[in-house]
Amino acid sequence: MSGEDHNLSEFLKGFGFDEEELASVSEELDSFRTIPGTTIKRYMNRILNTIEEEDRQAFLKGILVGVAIRKAAEDLEMPDPTEEEKRIDREIENLGFRS
């Protein structure tokens, strides 16, 4: 399990999901991805075909929450400084104005 998977697992456990639930769902979803020729559309269709009609709305909410979390995480990532920003930082450091 990668560090990212572990962090996600711990995050979800904080909402009351247990290890068995997480493993079961991960295993089921991973089995869809391993089918040769799987595209995101086919993957989603395979998942949707296993969901009861009354659970579709909850699944959609899950997708939307996942997208929102991903967007928030991406917004927190700070891009690497440009060469110009690095040059300015070096000049400031040389002048003794280090922060």
Secondary structure, 3 states (H helix, E strand, C coil): CCHHHHHHHHHHHCCCCCHHHHHHHHHHHHHHHCCCCCCHHHHHHHHHHHCCHHHHHHHHHHHHHHHHHHHHHHHHCCCCCCHHHHHHHHHHHHCCCCC
